[in-house]
């Protein structure tokens, strides 16, 4: 037998909408840092906006943008310029995906999704 919450308020509805927005936006979801320093996995929780500062202060990811850097995420070791490390982590390790609201196709970058929408769904 189903039961209903007849005391469901506008505030409750707003909170549910906020939780849905967080779940569907990779920039607002919580993540765990799996960067390895001296053989120890970090395991600190963070939001996307906090992560660049965390990499600099906790893991010493500093220097010129063109400087070569090895990704120290668990089992990665990919070489790249320092300026690419955040995009690499977002796309490969945190698996950020932006979903087209029309057809549910997924993209690793917002501008790619926006270009897709303009090309494929501009007449909708």
N, C-alpha and C positions, 0 to 999 in steps of 0.2 A: 504494500500500500504506500503510495506517495504521500509525502508530507510537504507542506508549503510554509514558507516563512512570510507571513502576512505583515511582518514588521520591517520588511525590506525597504530601506529608505533611499532617497536620492543620493545621499552620502555613500551608502553601500554600493550603489550603481556606479558612482564616480570612481570609487576605489577599485572595483572590478575592471573598469575601463583602463585605469592607470596600470594595473597589473598586466592586462593584455598588451598595452603599449610597450611595457618593459620587456615582456616575453618576446615580442615580435621585433624589437629593435636591438641589434647586437651591441650598440653603444651604451645601453642601459642595463644589460644583464650582468649578473655577478660572474666573475671568472676566478680561476685559481692560477697563480703564477707557478709554472713548472720549470723555471730557469734554474740551472744547476751551477752552483758556485762551490768550488773546492769539494766536489763530490756530494754536496747536499742539495736536495731539491727544496726550493723556497717554500712552496705551499701556502703563501699568503693570499688572501682573498682581495679582489679589487674590482672596480668598475673601469671600463675602457678609458674614461677621461683621466683616471689616476695612474694608468700604467706607464706612460712615458716618464713621468717623474720617478716612479718606483724603479724603473730600469736604470735611470741615472744614479739615483741615491743609493739604492740597495745593491746594485750589481755592477756599478761602474761603467755603464754604457755611455761614454762621453767621448769627445774628440771631434775632429773635422768630419763633415757629412760624407766626404769621399773616402774616408779612412776605411780600410778593410776590417770586417768584423766577422767572427764566427758565431752563429746562433748557438746558444748553450741551452736551448729548450731540450727537455728529455729526448734523447736519441735523435737529435737533428744534425748538428755540426755543419750546416750550410754556410758557405762563405758568401758575403755580400757587402756592399757599401753600408756604412752605419745609417745613412739616410733611408735605407730600405727596410730596416729591421722591424719597425712597427707594422708596415704593410704586410711583411712576410709573416709575422706572428698572427696578425688579425686573420689573414687568409688561410694560412696553412695549419696553425696550431689551435687557434680559437674558433676556426671554421665559421667566420662571419659570413652570413648570407643575407642578401636583400631579396625579398620575394615580390615579384610583380603582382599587384593587387588584382589584375584582370585574369591572368592565365596561370599564376602560381609558379612560373619559371623562376629559377634562383640565379643570383649573380653575386660575385664576390665584391663588386664595387657599385656604389650608388649611381655614378654617372653612366655605367654600362646599363644598369636597369632603366635609367631615365631615357637613354638613347633607344633601348628596346621598346619602351612604352611609346615614344614618339614615332618610331618606325612601324610598329605592329598594331598599335591600338589608338592611333591618333583620330581615326574615324569613329571610335566608340563613344 
